[in-house]
Each structure stands twice: as C-alpha cells, then as structure tokens.
Amino acid sequence: MNFLQALSDWNKSRREQYRTELESIGKCPDCRGQGYNIIISSVYIPTYESILDCHSCNGTGSYSES
Ligand SMILES: [Zn+2]
C-alpha cells in the first residue's frame, strides 16, 4: 500500500465532502460563501494586504457548477 497515495485519497475525499457540504447550503467552497479572498502579506505581522473577489463565484459567494 502506497502511503502517499492513501494520504492523497484521504485529502481528496475530505475536500469533496467539504465541497458537498457547502454545495448543499449553496455556498462557494473556495471563499466559504464570503465572495472574496483575503491575501495576508506577512505571517509575522498579519496585515490585510488585499481583498480579492473570488474567481470561482465572481464575488457572489454562491455555489456554481463551473
Ligand atoms: Zn467564491
């Protein structure tokens, strides 16, 4: 049994479960329904560098098939 493959499969199934959960409540899985992603510039001094519209839902926060 390939450990890395098993780990990869586990991660994939978790991610798909997460997507399915958000899909069921109609929210975009990439931005968790917020419609934007926050880019943090530094891990030492957390400052909100920029707020970007989510590409997956075009800033709507809604789940879409595409
Ligand atoms: Zn989104």
PDB file of the backbone (N, CA, C, O) and the ligand in Angstrom, with CONECT records:
HET     ZN  A 101       1
ATOM      1  N   MET A   1       0.840  -1.204   0.000  1.00  0.00           N
ATOM      2  CA  MET A   1       0.000   0.000   0.000  1.00  0.00           C
ATOM      3  C   MET A   1       0.874   1.252   0.000  1.00  0.00           C
ATOM      4  O   MET A   1       1.783   1.396   0.817  1.00  0.00           O
ATOM      5  N   ASN A   2       0.586   2.120  -0.903  1.00  0.00           N
ATOM      6  CA  ASN A   2       1.344   3.358  -1.023  1.00  0.00           C
ATOM      7  C   ASN A   2       0.785   4.401  -0.054  1.00  0.00           C
ATOM      8  O   ASN A   2      -0.360   4.839  -0.171  1.00  0.00           O
ATOM      9  N   PHE A   3       1.624   4.780   0.899  1.00  0.00           N
ATOM     10  CA  PHE A   3       1.166   5.697   1.943  1.00  0.00           C
ATOM     11  C   PHE A   3       0.776   7.066   1.378  1.00  0.00           C
ATOM     12  O   PHE A   3      -0.261   7.626   1.730  1.00  0.00           O
ATOM     13  N   LEU A   4       1.624   7.587   0.500  1.00  0.00           N
ATOM     14  CA  LEU A   4       1.331   8.908  -0.068  1.00  0.00           C
ATOM     15  C   LEU A   4       0.043   8.894  -0.884  1.00  0.00           C
ATOM     16  O   LEU A   4      -0.725   9.856  -0.874  1.00  0.00           O
ATOM     17  N   GLN A   5      -0.176   7.805  -1.578  1.00  0.00           N
ATOM     18  CA  GLN A   5      -1.404   7.681  -2.361  1.00  0.00           C
ATOM     19  C   GLN A   5      -2.620   7.638  -1.436  1.00  0.00           C
ATOM     20  O   GLN A   5      -3.649   8.254  -1.713  1.00  0.00           O
ATOM     21  N   ALA A   6      -2.483   6.901  -0.333  1.00  0.00           N
ATOM     22  CA  ALA A   6      -3.570   6.808   0.627  1.00  0.00           C
ATOM     23  C   ALA A   6      -3.869   8.178   1.244  1.00  0.00           C
ATOM     24  O   ALA A   6      -5.025   8.554   1.439  1.00  0.00           O
ATOM     25  N   LEU A   7      -2.796   8.908   1.545  1.00  0.00           N
ATOM     26  CA  LEU A   7      -2.956  10.244   2.115  1.00  0.00           C
ATOM     27  C   LEU A   7      -3.617  11.182   1.112  1.00  0.00           C
ATOM     28  O   LEU A   7      -4.476  11.989   1.468  1.00  0.00           O
ATOM     29  N   SER A   8      -3.206  11.063  -0.135  1.00  0.00           N
ATOM     30  CA  SER A   8      -3.785  11.876  -1.195  1.00  0.00           C
ATOM     31  C   SER A   8      -5.271  11.581  -1.365  1.00  0.00           C
ATOM     32  O   SER A   8      -6.080  12.495  -1.521  1.00  0.00           O
ATOM     33  N   ASP A   9      -5.618  10.315  -1.333  1.00  0.00           N
ATOM     34  CA  ASP A   9      -7.023   9.923  -1.445  1.00  0.00           C
ATOM     35  C   ASP A   9      -7.840  10.442  -0.267  1.00  0.00           C
ATOM     36  O   ASP A   9      -8.981  10.874  -0.429  1.00  0.00           O
ATOM     37  N   TRP A  10      -7.238  10.392   0.920  1.00  0.00           N
ATOM     38  CA  TRP A  10      -7.913  10.872   2.125  1.00  0.00           C
ATOM     39  C   TRP A  10      -8.174  12.366   2.027  1.00  0.00           C
ATOM     40  O   TRP A  10      -9.269  12.836   2.334  1.00  0.00           O
ATOM     41  N   ASN A  11      -7.151  13.116   1.593  1.00  0.00           N
ATOM     42  CA  ASN A  11      -7.310  14.556   1.415  1.00  0.00           C
ATOM     43  C   ASN A  11      -8.388  14.866   0.386  1.00  0.00           C
ATOM     44  O   ASN A  11      -9.204  15.769   0.570  1.00  0.00           O
ATOM     45  N   LYS A  12      -8.375  14.103  -0.697  1.00  0.00           N
ATOM     46  CA  LYS A  12      -9.334  14.338  -1.761  1.00  0.00           C
ATOM     47  C   LYS A  12     -10.758  14.083  -1.281  1.00  0.00           C
ATOM     48  O   LYS A  12     -11.665  14.858  -1.584  1.00  0.00           O
ATOM     49  N   SER A  13     -10.956  13.006  -0.538  1.00  0.00           N
ATOM     50  CA  SER A  13     -12.295  12.689  -0.062  1.00  0.00           C
ATOM     51  C   SER A  13     -12.776  13.728   0.945  1.00  0.00           C
ATOM     52  O   SER A  13     -13.955  14.081   0.974  1.00  0.00           O
ATOM     53  N   ARG A  14     -11.841  14.218   1.778  1.00  0.00           N
ATOM     54  CA  ARG A  14     -12.198  15.278   2.730  1.00  0.00           C
ATOM     55  C   ARG A  14     -12.614  16.545   1.997  1.00  0.00           C
ATOM     56  O   ARG A  14     -13.597  17.194   2.354  1.00  0.00           O
ATOM     57  N   ARG A  15     -11.841  16.888   0.958  1.00  0.00           N
ATOM     58  CA  ARG A  15     -12.132  18.097   0.195  1.00  0.00           C
ATOM     59  C   ARG A  15     -13.476  17.975  -0.514  1.00  0.00           C
ATOM     60  O   ARG A  15     -14.251  18.930  -0.576  1.00  0.00           O
ATOM     61  N   GLU A  16     -13.733  16.796  -1.041  1.00  0.00           N
ATOM     62  CA  GLU A  16     -15.006  16.601  -1.735  1.00  0.00           C
ATOM     63  C   GLU A  16     -16.180  16.624  -0.770  1.00  0.00           C
ATOM     64  O   GLU A  16     -17.264  17.101  -1.107  1.00  0.00           O
ATOM     65  N   GLN A  17     -15.957  16.106   0.428  1.00  0.00           N
ATOM     66  CA  GLN A  17     -17.007  16.156   1.451  1.00  0.00           C
ATOM     67  C   GLN A  17     -17.306  17.607   1.819  1.00  0.00           C
ATOM     68  O   GLN A  17     -18.461  17.997   1.986  1.00  0.00           O
ATOM     69  N   TYR A  18     -16.231  18.401   1.943  1.00  0.00           N
ATOM     70  CA  TYR A  18     -16.364  19.815   2.266  1.00  0.00           C
ATOM     71  C   TYR A  18     -17.122  20.559   1.174  1.00  0.00           C
ATOM     72  O   TYR A  18     -18.012  21.362   1.451  1.00  0.00           O
ATOM     73  N   ARG A  19     -16.746  20.272  -0.088  1.00  0.00           N
ATOM     74  CA  ARG A  19     -17.433  20.896  -1.218  1.00  0.00           C
ATOM     75  C   ARG A  19     -18.910  20.524  -1.219  1.00  0.00           C
ATOM     76  O   ARG A  19     -19.773  21.367  -1.463  1.00  0.00           O
ATOM     77  N   THR A  20     -19.191  19.264  -0.945  1.00  0.00           N
ATOM     78  CA  THR A  20     -20.576  18.802  -0.951  1.00  0.00           C
ATOM     79  C   THR A  20     -21.388  19.489   0.140  1.00  0.00           C
ATOM     80  O   THR A  20     -22.553  19.836  -0.056  1.00  0.00           O
ATOM     81  N   GLU A  21     -20.747  19.679   1.297  1.00  0.00           N
ATOM     82  CA  GLU A  21     -21.436  20.358   2.402  1.00  0.00           C
ATOM     83  C   GLU A  21     -21.795  21.790   2.031  1.00  0.00           C
ATOM     84  O   GLU A  21     -22.920  22.236   2.257  1.00  0.00           O
ATOM     85  N   LEU A  22     -20.818  22.516   1.453  1.00  0.00           N
ATOM     86  CA  LEU A  22     -21.076  23.897   1.080  1.00  0.00           C
ATOM     87  C   LEU A  22     -22.052  23.983  -0.083  1.00  0.00           C
ATOM     88  O   LEU A  22     -22.865  24.904  -0.165  1.00  0.00           O
ATOM     89  N   GLU A  23     -21.960  23.009  -0.978  1.00  0.00           N
ATOM     90  CA  GLU A  23     -22.894  22.973  -2.101  1.00  0.00           C
ATOM     91  C   GLU A  23     -24.324  22.833  -1.596  1.00  0.00           C
ATOM     92  O   GLU A  23     -25.247  23.456  -2.120  1.00  0.00           O
ATOM     93  N   SER A  24     -24.490  22.005  -0.568  1.00  0.00           N
ATOM     94  CA  SER A  24     -25.825  21.739  -0.048  1.00  0.00           C
ATOM     95  C   SER A  24     -26.462  22.975   0.582  1.00  0.00           C
ATOM     96  O   SER A  24     -27.686  23.088   0.647  1.00  0.00           O
ATOM     97  N   ILE A  25     -25.619  23.901   1.046  1.00  0.00           N
ATOM     98  CA  ILE A  25     -26.163  25.144   1.592  1.00  0.00           C
ATOM     99  C   ILE A  25     -25.991  26.307   0.615  1.00  0.00           C
ATOM    100  O   ILE A  25     -26.275  27.458   0.947  1.00  0.00           O
ATOM    101  N   GLY A  26     -25.518  25.985  -0.609  1.00  0.00           N
ATOM    102  CA  GLY A  26     -25.473  26.972  -1.682  1.00  0.00           C
ATOM    103  C   GLY A  26     -24.343  27.966  -1.573  1.00  0.00           C
ATOM    104  O   GLY A  26     -24.454  29.095  -2.051  1.00  0.00           O
ATOM    105  N   LYS A  27     -23.236  27.548  -0.934  1.00  0.00           N
ATOM    106  CA  LYS A  27     -22.121  28.478  -0.781  1.00  0.00           C
ATOM    107  C   LYS A  27     -20.896  28.027  -1.567  1.00  0.00           C
ATOM    108  O   LYS A  27     -20.657  26.833  -1.750  1.00  0.00           O
ATOM    109  N   CYS A  28     -20.134  29.002  -2.022  1.00  0.00           N
ATOM    110  CA  CYS A  28     -18.916  28.721  -2.774  1.00  0.00           C
ATOM    111  C   CYS A  28     -17.855  28.113  -1.852  1.00  0.00           C
ATOM    112  O   CYS A  28     -17.546  28.689  -0.809  1.00  0.00           O
ATOM    113  N   PRO A  29     -17.297  26.962  -2.222  1.00  0.00           N
ATOM    114  CA  PRO A  29     -16.309  26.301  -1.365  1.00  0.00           C
ATOM    115  C   PRO A  29     -14.956  26.996  -1.344  1.00  0.00           C
ATOM    116  O   PRO A  29     -14.183  26.794  -0.407  1.00  0.00           O
ATOM    117  N   ASP A  30     -14.653  27.791  -2.330  1.00  0.00           N
ATOM    118  CA  ASP A  30     -13.333  28.414  -2.391  1.00  0.00           C
ATOM    119  C   ASP A  30     -13.209  29.620  -1.470  1.00  0.00           C
ATOM    120  O   ASP A  30     -12.125  29.906  -0.962  1.00  0.00           O
ATOM    121  N   CYS A  31     -14.315  30.327  -1.252  1.00  0.00           N
ATOM    122  CA  CYS A  31     -14.270  31.500  -0.384  1.00  0.00           C
ATOM    123  C   CYS A  31     -15.199  31.317   0.812  1.00  0.00           C
ATOM    124  O   CYS A  31     -15.441  32.252   1.576  1.00  0.00           O
ATOM    125  N   ARG A  32     -15.712  30.103   0.961  1.00  0.00           N
ATOM    126  CA  ARG A  32     -16.634  29.776   2.050  1.00  0.00           C
ATOM    127  C   ARG A  32     -17.866  30.674   2.068  1.00  0.00           C
ATOM    128  O   ARG A  32     -18.404  31.002   3.125  1.00  0.00           O
ATOM    129  N   GLY A  33     -18.293  31.057   0.879  1.00  0.00           N
ATOM    130  CA  GLY A  33     -19.522  31.835   0.762  1.00  0.00           C
ATOM    131  C   GLY A  33     -19.359  33.313   1.034  1.00  0.00           C
ATOM    132  O   GLY A  33     -20.341  34.054   1.088  1.00  0.00           O
ATOM    133  N   GLN A  34     -18.105  33.748   1.207  1.00  0.00           N
ATOM    134  CA  GLN A  34     -17.892  35.159   1.500  1.00  0.00           C
ATOM    135  C   GLN A  34     -17.843  36.012   0.237  1.00  0.00           C
ATOM    136  O   GLN A  34     -18.168  37.199   0.267  1.00  0.00           O
ATOM    137  N   GLY A  35     -17.439  35.404  -0.863  1.00  0.00           N
ATOM    138  CA  GLY A  35     -17.366  36.129  -2.132  1.00  0.00           C
ATOM    139  C   GLY A  35     -16.022  36.790  -2.366  1.00  0.00           C
ATOM    140  O   GLY A  35     -15.810  37.418  -3.403  1.00  0.00           O
ATOM    141  N   TYR A  36     -15.105  36.653  -1.406  1.00  0.00           N
ATOM    142  CA  TYR A  36     -13.778  37.260  -1.576  1.00  0.00           C
ATOM    143  C   TYR A  36     -12.745  36.447  -0.823  1.00  0.00           C
ATOM    144  O   TYR A  36     -13.068  35.660   0.067  1.00  0.00           O
ATOM    145  N   ASN A  37     -11.499  36.656  -1.202  1.00  0.00           N
ATOM    146  CA  ASN A  37     -10.391  36.030  -0.501  1.00  0.00           C
ATOM    147  C   ASN A  37      -9.450  37.122  -0.002  1.00  0.00           C
ATOM    148  O   ASN A  37      -9.145  38.067  -0.729  1.00  0.00           O
ATOM    149  N   ILE A  38      -8.998  36.990   1.224  1.00  0.00           N
ATOM    150  CA  ILE A  38      -8.085  37.969   1.799  1.00  0.00           C
ATOM    151  C   ILE A  38      -6.657  37.445   1.687  1.00  0.00           C
ATOM    152  O   ILE A  38      -6.347  36.336   2.121  1.00  0.00           O
ATOM    153  N   ILE A  39      -5.802  38.268   1.097  1.00  0.00           N
ATOM    154  CA  ILE A  39      -4.401  37.906   0.976  1.00  0.00           C
ATOM    155  C   ILE A  39      -3.629  38.562   2.123  1.00  0.00           C
ATOM    156  O   ILE A  39      -3.611  39.787   2.251  1.00  0.00           O
ATOM    157  N   ILE A  40      -3.006  37.748   2.936  1.00  0.00           N
ATOM    158  CA  ILE A  40      -2.244  38.277   4.053  1.00  0.00           C
ATOM    159  C   ILE A  40      -0.770  38.325   3.671  1.00  0.00           C
ATOM    160  O   ILE A  40      -0.192  37.316   3.268  1.00  0.00           O
ATOM    161  N   SER A  41      -0.172  39.495   3.799  1.00  0.00           N
ATOM    162  CA  SER A  41       1.162  39.717   3.252  1.00  0.00           C
ATOM    163  C   SER A  41       2.262  39.104   4.094  1.00  0.00           C
ATOM    164  O   SER A  41       3.286  38.684   3.555  1.00  0.00           O
ATOM    165  N   SER A  42       2.078  39.044   5.386  1.00  0.00           N
ATOM    166  CA  SER A  42       3.144  38.558   6.246  1.00  0.00           C
ATOM    167  C   SER A  42       2.595  37.674   7.338  1.00  0.00           C
ATOM    168  O   SER A  42       1.519  37.932   7.878  1.00  0.00           O
ATOM    169  N   VAL A  43       3.339  36.623   7.667  1.00  0.00           N
ATOM    170  CA  VAL A  43       2.912  35.754   8.756  1.00  0.00           C
ATOM    171  C   VAL A  43       3.345  36.313  10.108  1.00  0.00           C
ATOM    172  O   VAL A  43       2.790  35.947  11.144  1.00  0.00           O
ATOM    173  N   TYR A  44       4.349  37.210  10.094  1.00  0.00           N
ATOM    174  CA  TYR A  44       4.868  37.769  11.342  1.00  0.00           C
ATOM    175  C   TYR A  44       4.044  38.960  11.798  1.00  0.00           C
ATOM    176  O   TYR A  44       3.706  39.085  12.975  1.00  0.00           O
ATOM    177  N   ILE A  45       3.727  39.827  10.855  1.00  0.00           N
ATOM    178  CA  ILE A  45       2.871  40.972  11.156  1.00  0.00           C
ATOM    179  C   ILE A  45       1.653  40.869  10.251  1.00  0.00           C
ATOM    180  O   ILE A  45       1.666  41.380   9.131  1.00  0.00           O
ATOM    181  N   PRO A  46       0.599  40.213  10.729  1.00  0.00           N
ATOM    182  CA  PRO A  46      -0.557  39.987   9.860  1.00  0.00           C
ATOM    183  C   PRO A  46      -1.257  41.282   9.490  1.00  0.00           C
ATOM    184  O   PRO A  46      -1.920  41.903  10.321  1.00  0.00           O
ATOM    185  N   THR A  47      -1.106  41.674   8.261  1.00  0.00           N
ATOM    186  CA  THR A  47      -1.835  42.825   7.753  1.00  0.00           C
ATOM    187  C   THR A  47      -2.651  42.373   6.554  1.00  0.00           C
ATOM    188  O   THR A  47      -2.202  41.533   5.775  1.00  0.00           O
ATOM    189  N   TYR A  48      -3.801  42.907   6.410  1.00  0.00           N
ATOM    190  CA  TYR A  48      -4.636  42.536   5.285  1.00  0.00           C
ATOM    191  C   TYR A  48      -4.180  43.300   4.060  1.00  0.00           C
ATOM    192  O   TYR A  48      -4.519  44.466   3.858  1.00  0.00           O
ATOM    193  N   GLU A  49      -3.398  42.602   3.249  1.00  0.00           N
ATOM    194  CA  GLU A  49      -2.779  43.231   2.086  1.00  0.00           C
ATOM    195  C   GLU A  49      -3.815  43.625   1.047  1.00  0.00           C
ATOM    196  O   GLU A  49      -3.819  44.751   0.550  1.00  0.00           O
ATOM    197  N   SER A  50      -4.676  42.702   0.731  1.00  0.00           N
ATOM    198  CA  SER A  50      -5.671  42.997  -0.288  1.00  0.00           C
ATOM    199  C   SER A  50      -6.848  42.042  -0.177  1.00  0.00           C
ATOM    200  O   SER A  50      -6.723  40.922   0.319  1.00  0.00           O
ATOM    201  N   ILE A  51      -7.958  42.499  -0.638  1.00  0.00           N
ATOM    202  CA  ILE A  51      -9.152  41.663  -0.665  1.00  0.00           C
ATOM    203  C   ILE A  51      -9.558  41.493  -2.125  1.00  0.00           C
ATOM    204  O   ILE A  51      -9.863  42.459  -2.824  1.00  0.00           O
ATOM    205  N   LEU A  52      -9.551  40.256  -2.555  1.00  0.00           N
ATOM    206  CA  LEU A  52      -9.814  39.961  -3.959  1.00  0.00           C
ATOM    207  C   LEU A  52     -11.146  39.246  -4.117  1.00  0.00           C
ATOM    208  O   LEU A  52     -11.508  38.382  -3.318  1.00  0.00           O
ATOM    209  N   ASP A  53     -11.860  39.623  -5.158  1.00  0.00           N
ATOM    210  CA  ASP A  53     -13.081  38.881  -5.486  1.00  0.00           C
ATOM    211  C   ASP A  53     -12.738  37.437  -5.788  1.00  0.00           C
ATOM    212  O   ASP A  53     -11.746  37.155  -6.460  1.00  0.00           O
ATOM    213  N   CYS A  54     -13.547  36.535  -5.299  1.00  0.00           N
ATOM    214  CA  CYS A  54     -13.324  35.119  -5.544  1.00  0.00           C
ATOM    215  C   CYS A  54     -13.547  34.795  -7.025  1.00  0.00           C
ATOM    216  O   CYS A  54     -14.554  35.181  -7.617  1.00  0.00           O
ATOM    217  N   HIS A  55     -12.584  34.078  -7.604  1.00  0.00           N
ATOM    218  CA  HIS A  55     -12.697  33.748  -9.029  1.00  0.00           C
ATOM    219  C   HIS A  55     -13.764  32.696  -9.283  1.00  0.00           C
ATOM    220  O   HIS A  55     -14.401  32.692 -10.337  1.00  0.00           O
ATOM    221  N   SER A  56     -13.958  31.810  -8.326  1.00  0.00           N
ATOM    222  CA  SER A  56     -14.866  30.686  -8.547  1.00  0.00           C
ATOM    223  C   SER A  56     -16.322  31.125  -8.615  1.00  0.00           C
ATOM    224  O   SER A  56     -17.118  30.540  -9.347  1.00  0.00           O
ATOM    225  N   CYS A  57     -16.663  32.143  -7.861  1.00  0.00           N
ATOM    226  CA  CYS A  57     -18.066  32.563  -7.814  1.00  0.00           C
ATOM    227  C   CYS A  57     -18.226  34.011  -8.267  1.00  0.00           C
ATOM    228  O   CYS A  57     -19.319  34.570  -8.172  1.00  0.00           O
ATOM    229  N   ASN A  58     -17.148  34.625  -8.760  1.00  0.00           N
ATOM    230  CA  ASN A  58     -17.164  36.013  -9.219  1.00  0.00           C
ATOM    231  C   ASN A  58     -17.667  36.971  -8.137  1.00  0.00           C
ATOM    232  O   ASN A  58     -18.346  37.954  -8.434  1.00  0.00           O
ATOM    233  N   GLY A  59     -17.334  36.683  -6.911  1.00  0.00           N
ATOM    234  CA  GLY A  59     -17.673  37.587  -5.826  1.00  0.00           C
ATOM    235  C   GLY A  59     -19.082  37.443  -5.289  1.00  0.00           C
ATOM    236  O   GLY A  59     -19.510  38.224  -4.439  1.00  0.00           O
ATOM    237  N   THR A  60     -19.800  36.459  -5.776  1.00  0.00           N
ATOM    238  CA  THR A  60     -21.174  36.314  -5.307  1.00  0.00           C
ATOM    239  C   THR A  60     -21.263  35.505  -4.016  1.00  0.00           C
ATOM    240  O   THR A  60     -22.177  35.704  -3.216  1.00  0.00           O
ATOM    241  N   GLY A  61     -20.308  34.589  -3.814  1.00  0.00           N
ATOM    242  CA  GLY A  61     -20.334  33.736  -2.651  1.00  0.00           C
ATOM    243  C   GLY A  61     -21.257  32.544  -2.792  1.00  0.00           C
ATOM    244  O   GLY A  61     -21.394  31.733  -1.876  1.00  0.00           O
ATOM    245  N   SER A  62     -21.888  32.447  -3.951  1.00  0.00           N
ATOM    246  CA  SER A  62     -22.827  31.360  -4.169  1.00  0.00           C
ATOM    247  C   SER A  62     -22.147  30.196  -4.887  1.00  0.00           C
ATOM    248  O   SER A  62     -21.228  30.396  -5.680  1.00  0.00           O
ATOM    249  N   TYR A  63     -22.595  29.014  -4.609  1.00  0.00           N
ATOM    250  CA  TYR A  63     -22.064  27.850  -5.281  1.00  0.00           C
ATOM    251  C   TYR A  63     -22.518  27.831  -6.729  1.00  0.00           C
ATOM    252  O   TYR A  63     -23.677  28.101  -7.041  1.00  0.00           O
ATOM    253  N   SER A  64     -21.566  27.503  -7.615  1.00  0.00           N
ATOM    254  CA  SER A  64     -21.924  27.339  -9.013  1.00  0.00           C
ATOM    255  C   SER A  64     -21.245  26.091  -9.554  1.00  0.00           C
ATOM    256  O   SER A  64     -20.203  25.671  -9.050  1.00  0.00           O
ATOM    257  N   GLU A  65     -21.833  25.513 -10.565  1.00  0.00           N
ATOM    258  CA  GLU A  65     -21.338  24.251 -11.101  1.00  0.00           C
ATOM    259  C   GLU A  65     -19.964  24.405 -11.737  1.00  0.00           C
ATOM    260  O   GLU A  65     -19.138  23.496 -11.652  1.00  0.00           O
ATOM    261  N   SER A  66     -19.712  25.533 -12.367  1.00  0.00           N
ATOM    262  CA  SER A  66     -18.482  25.696 -13.144  1.00  0.00           C
ATOM    263  C   SER A  66     -17.242  25.806 -12.302  1.00  0.00           C
ATOM    264  O   SER A  66     -16.143  25.947 -12.838  1.00  0.00           O
TER     265      SER A  66
HETATM  266 ZN    ZN A 101     -16.217  32.027  -4.070  1.00  0.00          ZN2+
END
